[in-house]
Amino acid sequence: MKKIFVAGIGFLLLSNLSTEKVNATVYTHNLVYTHTDNTQSATLEGRITFEDSDDAHDDDFVGQFGPALIDRDFITNVTFTYTPSGGNPITINNLQVTGIKFVHNNGSNTDYDGNPSLYSQFSTLQFYSTGGAFNLNMNDGTAFSQQAGGQDDFLLSSTTYHSPGPLPVLGLLTAFSSMKKLKSKYKNQTKSIIN
């Protein structure tokens, strides 16, 4: 156990001494919606993943005059979960969410790494679905408004950064411990085969 602990500390020190900054190119954000009509008890949640290394990351607006087809090389995953009042959660994902409309609020490129928040960088961010368990429509005239299930209106109120997250330190210790156990089992099996 002492060797595992020393190895873990050594790994952490080496990773902190690295002079090269590692930049992820895939960023995922949670879309947080507020219900704006009817009983106020329905919910809508979303998650979107961007491939920042794609050329489309420099676009300032897409679908400015209506929904545009989602560029799947740039937006690699979109998921929405709608829970109607008194009902069960219903999910649509990726290929069922076909249209997007976004406008950057100051004409500069978007930072997808979560700083600043995705929400603060757009003046419009809306989605459209053409199939799946429920319909998702853009409400015209309101920049962040969505309608889900044909009846409940929602307004994007914020975004939270989802991933990539930092590697958990305790996960490294578990990995080293597991490797030690496997090595021990392998040695025991090898000895029994030889004898």
Buried (B, 14 or more C-beta within 10 A) or exposed (E): EEEBEEBBEEEEEEEEEEEEEEEEEBBBBBBBBBBBEEEEEBBBBBBBBBBBEBEEBEBBBBBEEEBBEBBEEBBBBBBBBBBBBEEEEBBBBBEBBBBBBBBBBEEEEBBBBBEEBBBEBBEBBBBBBEEBBBBBBBBEEBBBBBBBBEEBBBBBEBBEBBBBEEEEEEEBBEEBEEEBEEEEEEEEEEEEEEE
